[in-house]
């Protein structure tokens, strides 16, 4: 390990990989269907608006990571504790939501639908172990996985073979439906909060290029994917559950060899595992600030999320209503307000220290 690293320390390239996976993974599964149901063919525009907001807020998350991470920031204790509690609760809620989507997808697409409990029982120990190992391990896995994911995406783009209708995305006119979609599905955006617990390695904090490239790819991938869906499926996107898998079958080889969505499905499952592990690690890091024993906190968090996820998968409609109800504003506070408030508190504390030194 290089000089200046800690147990939560990551390099800019690793943070960039984590940011990409954290952002795009669950925006290509159920969200397009939900968005299309709310605002029709303009759902891609809602995605573009929200991803732009996410990238803007990431600037504050990145500043916090470069300052050493949330747990080590020299800010008023009340601000830090409030931010930690909100981040833990928000990450736990998101872990339940996305774990239930992962289990539902794996159970209905890859296995018999009745085996979802077995899928969940297999997933929880894996997530607990990865979260127990911490950000270092997740970051290294993400750094490798992102190249595999990139290769799969490039291959599918090169082999793409579908007759889309470009007029499906026109005219570009945000309406009440677009605003309603952005509001209703807040929980599916603002995915960078767990990265506040990371600390960019001291000797690498001026190397911003990997992060900037990652943000560009996040925007390009999310907007490009939703536009492609709109062109291919149009209003039918409301029926396109597991959107990435639906779109991936439109390639030249599928006509010769049948559906070849296995590489895409495998890449997505890797991304989902990393994303869920990231959320659980954030829960463990935040909880350990109050009670210690980060490893035990990771295991307990994974088991608790698994138990609640069991209820969510068994009551999909109720779970959807819950996460699109009033609790979605918790997500807005955690994902958008908390990083800005924490950064502002750190900046004020830093300036006070500088004034004292000068005095």
DAMO-V240272 format. One record per residue. N is the residue number from 1. RES is the residue in one letter. SS is DSSP state (A for helix, B for strand, O for the rest). OMEGA is omega in whole degrees, -180 to 180 (* if undefined). Layout:
N;RES;SS;OMEGA
N;RES;SS;OMEGA
This chain:
1;X;O;-176
2;X;O;177
3;X;O;176
4;X;O;179
5;X;O;177
6;X;O;-178
7;X;O;178
8;X;O;-175
9;X;B;177
10;X;B;176
11;X;O;-179
12;X;A;179
13;X;A;178
14;X;A;177
15;X;A;178
16;X;A;179
17;X;A;178
18;X;A;-179
19;X;A;-180
20;X;A;-178
21;X;A;180
22;X;A;-174
23;X;A;-166
24;X;A;-168
25;X;A;-174
26;X;A;172
27;X;A;-179
28;X;O;-179
29;X;O;-178
30;X;O;-173
31;X;A;179
32;X;A;178
33;X;A;180
34;X;A;-180
35;X;A;-179
36;X;A;177
37;X;A;-178
38;X;A;-174
39;X;A;175
40;X;A;-175
41;X;A;-180
42;X;A;-177
43;X;A;179
44;X;A;180
45;X;A;175
46;X;A;178
47;X;A;-180
48;X;A;180
49;X;A;-176
50;X;A;-179
51;X;A;175
52;X;A;177
53;X;A;179
54;X;A;-178
55;X;A;178
56;X;A;-179
57;X;A;179
58;X;A;179
59;X;A;179
60;X;A;177
61;X;A;-179
62;X;A;177
63;X;A;179
64;X;A;179
65;X;A;179
66;X;A;178
67;X;O;177
68;X;O;180
69;X;O;-173
70;X;A;-174
71;X;A;-176
72;X;A;-178
73;X;O;176
74;X;O;180
75;X;O;179
76;X;O;-174
77;X;A;-179
78;X;A;179
79;X;A;-179
80;X;A;-178
81;X;A;179
82;X;A;179
83;X;A;180
84;X;A;-179
85;X;A;-180
86;X;A;180
87;X;A;179
88;X;A;-178
89;X;A;180
90;X;A;179
91;X;A;178
92;X;A;177
93;X;A;-179
94;X;A;179
95;X;A;178
96;X;A;-179
97;X;A;-174
98;X;A;175
99;X;A;180
100;X;A;177
101;X;A;179
102;X;A;-180
103;X;A;180
104;X;A;180
105;X;A;-177
106;X;A;-176
107;X;A;-175
108;X;A;-175
109;X;A;-175
110;X;A;-177
111;X;O;174
112;X;O;-174
113;X;A;-179
114;X;A;-177
115;X;A;-175
116;X;A;178
117;X;A;177
118;X;A;177
119;X;A;180
120;X;A;-179
121;X;A;177
122;X;A;-176
123;X;A;-174
124;X;A;178
125;X;A;178
126;X;A;179
127;X;A;179
128;X;A;-179
129;X;A;-179
130;X;A;178
131;X;A;177
132;X;A;-179
133;X;A;172
134;X;O;-174
135;X;A;-179
136;X;A;-178
137;X;A;180
138;X;A;-179
139;X;A;179
140;X;A;178
141;X;A;-180
142;X;A;-179
143;X;A;177
144;X;A;-175
145;X;A;-175
146;X;A;177
147;X;A;176
148;X;A;180
149;X;A;179
150;X;A;179
151;X;A;179
152;X;A;180
153;X;A;-180
154;X;A;179
155;X;A;-180
156;X;A;177
157;X;A;-179
158;X;A;-178
159;X;O;-177
160;X;B;-179
161;X;O;177
162;X;O;-180
163;X;O;180
164;X;O;178
165;X;O;-179
166;X;A;180
167;X;A;-179
168;X;A;-178
169;X;A;-179
170;X;O;-7
171;X;O;180
172;X;O;-176
173;X;O;178
174;X;O;179
175;X;O;-178
176;X;A;179
177;X;A;179
178;X;A;179
179;X;A;179
180;X;A;179
181;X;A;179
182;X;A;-179
183;X;A;-173
184;X;A;-173
185;X;O;179
186;X;A;-176
187;X;A;-179
188;X;A;179
189;X;O;-179
190;X;O;-172
191;X;O;-173
192;X;O;-177
193;X;A;180
194;X;A;-178
195;X;A;175
196;X;A;180
197;X;A;178
198;X;O;175
199;X;B;178
200;X;B;-177
201;X;O;-172
202;X;A;-175
203;X;A;-178
204;X;A;-170
205;X;O;177
206;X;O;-179
207;X;O;-173
208;X;O;-173
209;X;A;-179
210;X;A;-179
211;X;A;179
212;X;A;178
213;X;A;179
214;X;A;180
215;X;A;178
216;X;A;179
217;X;A;177
218;X;A;180
219;X;A;-178
220;X;A;-177
221;X;A;-176
222;X;A;-179
223;X;A;179
224;X;A;-180
225;X;A;-178
226;X;A;176
227;X;A;178
228;X;A;177
229;X;A;-179
230;X;A;-180
231;X;A;-176
232;X;A;-173
233;X;A;-179
234;X;A;178
235;X;A;179
236;X;A;178
237;X;A;178
238;X;A;179
239;X;A;-174
240;X;O;172
241;X;O;180
242;X;O;-168
243;X;A;-176
244;X;A;180
245;X;A;179
246;X;A;-177
247;X;A;-174
248;X;A;-178
249;X;O;179
250;X;O;177
251;X;B;-173
252;X;A;-178
253;X;A;-179
254;X;A;180
255;X;A;-179
256;X;A;-170
257;X;A;-175
258;X;O;-176
259;X;O;180
260;X;O;-178
261;X;O;-177
262;X;A;179
263;X;A;180
264;X;A;179
265;X;A;180
266;X;A;179
267;X;A;-179
268;X;A;-180
269;X;A;175
270;X;A;179
271;X;A;-179
272;X;A;179
273;X;A;178
274;X;A;-179
275;X;A;-180
276;X;A;177
277;X;A;179
278;X;A;179
279;X;A;-179
280;X;A;177
281;X;A;176
282;X;A;177
283;X;A;-179
284;X;A;-180
285;X;A;-180
286;X;A;-180
287;X;A;-178
288;X;A;176
289;X;A;-179
290;X;A;-172
291;X;A;-176
292;X;O;175
293;X;O;-177
294;X;A;-179
295;X;A;178
296;X;A;179
297;X;A;179
298;X;A;-179
299;X;A;-180
300;X;A;180
301;X;A;-179
302;X;A;180
303;X;A;-180
304;X;A;178
305;X;A;179
306;X;A;-180
307;X;A;178
308;X;A;178
309;X;A;178
310;X;A;177
311;X;A;-177
312;X;A;-179
313;X;A;180
314;X;A;-180
315;X;O;-173
316;X;A;-179
317;X;A;180
318;X;A;179
319;X;A;178
320;X;A;180
321;X;A;180
322;X;A;-175
323;X;A;175
324;X;O;178
325;X;O;-176
326;X;O;-178
327;X;O;180
328;X;A;180
329;X;A;170
330;X;A;178
331;X;A;180
332;X;A;179
333;X;A;-177
334;X;A;-171
335;X;A;-175
336;X;A;-177
337;X;A;-175
338;X;A;179
339;X;A;-180
340;X;A;180
341;X;A;180
342;X;A;179
343;X;A;179
344;X;A;179
345;X;A;179
346;X;A;-179
347;X;A;177
348;X;A;179
349;X;A;179
350;X;A;-180
351;X;A;176
352;X;A;178
353;X;A;180
354;X;A;179
355;X;A;178
356;X;A;179
357;X;A;-180
358;X;A;-180
359;X;O;*
